[in-house]
Amino acid sequence: MPLSAAKEFFSDPNNLVKISPTYLNMKLSGDVVTEEGKEFDISMHPFGLPIALKWTSRIADVIETEDIFEFKDIQVKGPFKSWTHSHRFVAGTKKIGDASMAEAGTWFYDLVEYEFSVDLAGVLDALVLKRILSQMFSHRKKALREHFAL
């Protein structure tokens, strides 16, 4: 897949909803664009629970070159003590079999750095959220493979 396709898809944060598990009941609002400094709100009601997980993310450190597109979404306000999700997309080639064959494509890299709050609610959040995050990223990987026919 070309870098331009990855950039187009991930430049619209609404696509997060498309690649996230439906049981999270995720909704976005605010400046829902991947532009430096823009903020948007995320709300999830996992498994239809009446209590929502809500946070505000800010887009930061956007870099665009011929071979790289990357950005971070940083929690401004929310359930974590801190949260930074780095997205990096790199165009390149991968060797196939012997060195004479190569496949052009785009490689996706996600790095999530977070800390839970330390109060009792934070301990409960940690028990639930860690599992939800693991399932969410596994689902996203599968959804991206299907969306881009990888």
Contacts in CASP RR format, 6 or more apart in sequence:
PFRMAT RR
TARGET T0000
AUTHOR 0000-0000-0000
METHOD contacts of the structure
MODEL  1
MPLSAAKEFFSDPNNLVKISPTYLNMKLSGDVVTEEGKEFDISMHPFGLP
IALKWTSRIADVIETEDIFEFKDIQVKGPFKSWTHSHRFVAGTKKIGDAS
MAEAGTWFYDLVEYEFSVDLAGVLDALVLKRILSQMFSHRKKALREHFAL
1 105 0 8 1.000
1 106 0 8 1.000
1 148 0 8 1.000
1 150 0 8 1.000
2 91 0 8 1.000
2 104 0 8 1.000
2 105 0 8 1.000
2 106 0 8 1.000
3 67 0 8 1.000
3 68 0 8 1.000
3 69 0 8 1.000
3 89 0 8 1.000
3 90 0 8 1.000
3 91 0 8 1.000
3 105 0 8 1.000
3 106 0 8 1.000
5 106 0 8 1.000
5 148 0 8 1.000
6 69 0 8 1.000
6 89 0 8 1.000
6 106 0 8 1.000
6 108 0 8 1.000
7 64 0 8 1.000
7 69 0 8 1.000
7 89 0 8 1.000
9 15 0 8 1.000
9 147 0 8 1.000
9 148 0 8 1.000
10 34 0 8 1.000
10 69 0 8 1.000
10 71 0 8 1.000
10 87 0 8 1.000
10 89 0 8 1.000
11 33 0 8 1.000
11 34 0 8 1.000
12 32 0 8 1.000
12 33 0 8 1.000
12 34 0 8 1.000
13 28 0 8 1.000
13 32 0 8 1.000
13 33 0 8 1.000
13 34 0 8 1.000
13 40 0 8 1.000
13 73 0 8 1.000
14 28 0 8 1.000
14 32 0 8 1.000
16 26 0 8 1.000
16 28 0 8 1.000
16 42 0 8 1.000
17 26 0 8 1.000
17 27 0 8 1.000
17 28 0 8 1.000
18 143 0 8 1.000
18 147 0 8 1.000
19 139 0 8 1.000
19 140 0 8 1.000
19 143 0 8 1.000
19 144 0 8 1.000
19 147 0 8 1.000
20 26 0 8 1.000
20 136 0 8 1.000
20 139 0 8 1.000
20 140 0 8 1.000
20 143 0 8 1.000
21 135 0 8 1.000
21 136 0 8 1.000
21 139 0 8 1.000
23 46 0 8 1.000
23 47 0 8 1.000
23 48 0 8 1.000
24 44 0 8 1.000
24 45 0 8 1.000
24 46 0 8 1.000
24 132 0 8 1.000
24 136 0 8 1.000
25 44 0 8 1.000
25 45 0 8 1.000
25 46 0 8 1.000
25 48 0 8 1.000
26 42 0 8 1.000
26 43 0 8 1.000
26 44 0 8 1.000
27 42 0 8 1.000
27 43 0 8 1.000
27 44 0 8 1.000
28 40 0 8 1.000
28 41 0 8 1.000
28 42 0 8 1.000
28 43 0 8 1.000
29 40 0 8 1.000
29 41 0 8 1.000
29 43 0 8 1.000
30 39 0 8 1.000
30 40 0 8 1.000
30 41 0 8 1.000
31 38 0 8 1.000
31 39 0 8 1.000
31 40 0 8 1.000
32 40 0 8 1.000
33 40 0 8 1.000
33 59 0 8 1.000
34 59 0 8 1.000
34 62 0 8 1.000
34 71 0 8 1.000
35 59 0 8 1.000
35 62 0 8 1.000
36 59 0 8 1.000
36 60 0 8 1.000
36 61 0 8 1.000
36 62 0 8 1.000
37 58 0 8 1.000
37 59 0 8 1.000
37 60 0 8 1.000
38 58 0 8 1.000
38 59 0 8 1.000
39 56 0 8 1.000
39 57 0 8 1.000
39 58 0 8 1.000
39 59 0 8 1.000
39 76 0 8 1.000
40 56 0 8 1.000
40 57 0 8 1.000
41 54 0 8 1.000
41 55 0 8 1.000
41 56 0 8 1.000
41 57 0 8 1.000
42 54 0 8 1.000
42 55 0 8 1.000
42 56 0 8 1.000
42 57 0 8 1.000
43 52 0 8 1.000
43 53 0 8 1.000
43 54 0 8 1.000
44 52 0 8 1.000
44 53 0 8 1.000
44 54 0 8 1.000
45 51 0 8 1.000
45 52 0 8 1.000
45 53 0 8 1.000
46 53 0 8 1.000
46 128 0 8 1.000
46 132 0 8 1.000
53 79 0 8 1.000
53 129 0 8 1.000
54 78 0 8 1.000
54 79 0 8 1.000
55 75 0 8 1.000
55 76 0 8 1.000
55 77 0 8 1.000
55 78 0 8 1.000
55 79 0 8 1.000
55 80 0 8 1.000
55 83 0 8 1.000
56 75 0 8 1.000
56 76 0 8 1.000
56 77 0 8 1.000
56 78 0 8 1.000
57 73 0 8 1.000
57 74 0 8 1.000
57 75 0 8 1.000
57 76 0 8 1.000
57 83 0 8 1.000
57 85 0 8 1.000
58 73 0 8 1.000
58 74 0 8 1.000
58 76 0 8 1.000
59 71 0 8 1.000
59 72 0 8 1.000
59 73 0 8 1.000
60 71 0 8 1.000
60 72 0 8 1.000
60 73 0 8 1.000
60 74 0 8 1.000
61 70 0 8 1.000
61 71 0 8 1.000
61 72 0 8 1.000
61 86 0 8 1.000
62 70 0 8 1.000
62 71 0 8 1.000
63 69 0 8 1.000
63 70 0 8 1.000
63 71 0 8 1.000
66 91 0 8 1.000
67 90 0 8 1.000
67 91 0 8 1.000
67 92 0 8 1.000
68 88 0 8 1.000
68 89 0 8 1.000
68 90 0 8 1.000
68 91 0 8 1.000
69 88 0 8 1.000
69 89 0 8 1.000
70 86 0 8 1.000
70 87 0 8 1.000
70 88 0 8 1.000
70 89 0 8 1.000
71 86 0 8 1.000
71 87 0 8 1.000
72 84 0 8 1.000
72 85 0 8 1.000
72 86 0 8 1.000
72 87 0 8 1.000
73 84 0 8 1.000
73 85 0 8 1.000
73 87 0 8 1.000
74 83 0 8 1.000
74 84 0 8 1.000
74 85 0 8 1.000
75 82 0 8 1.000
75 83 0 8 1.000
75 84 0 8 1.000
75 114 0 8 1.000
79 117 0 8 1.000
79 122 0 8 1.000
79 125 0 8 1.000
79 129 0 8 1.000
80 114 0 8 1.000
80 115 0 8 1.000
80 116 0 8 1.000
80 117 0 8 1.000
81 114 0 8 1.000
81 115 0 8 1.000
81 116 0 8 1.000
81 117 0 8 1.000
81 118 0 8 1.000
82 113 0 8 1.000
82 114 0 8 1.000
82 115 0 8 1.000
83 112 0 8 1.000
83 113 0 8 1.000
83 114 0 8 1.000
83 115 0 8 1.000
84 112 0 8 1.000
84 113 0 8 1.000
84 114 0 8 1.000
85 110 0 8 1.000
85 111 0 8 1.000
85 112 0 8 1.000
86 109 0 8 1.000
86 110 0 8 1.000
86 111 0 8 1.000
86 112 0 8 1.000
86 113 0 8 1.000
87 108 0 8 1.000
87 109 0 8 1.000
87 110 0 8 1.000
88 108 0 8 1.000
88 109 0 8 1.000
88 110 0 8 1.000
88 111 0 8 1.000
89 106 0 8 1.000
89 107 0 8 1.000
89 108 0 8 1.000
89 109 0 8 1.000
90 106 0 8 1.000
90 107 0 8 1.000
90 109 0 8 1.000
91 104 0 8 1.000
91 105 0 8 1.000
91 106 0 8 1.000
92 104 0 8 1.000
92 105 0 8 1.000
92 106 0 8 1.000
92 107 0 8 1.000
93 102 0 8 1.000
93 103 0 8 1.000
93 104 0 8 1.000
93 105 0 8 1.000
94 102 0 8 1.000
94 103 0 8 1.000
94 105 0 8 1.000
95 101 0 8 1.000
95 102 0 8 1.000
96 102 0 8 1.000
96 103 0 8 1.000
108 144 0 8 1.000
110 137 0 8 1.000
112 133 0 8 1.000
112 137 0 8 1.000
116 122 0 8 1.000
116 123 0 8 1.000
116 125 0 8 1.000
116 126 0 8 1.000
116 129 0 8 1.000
117 125 0 8 1.000
144 150 0 8 1.000
END
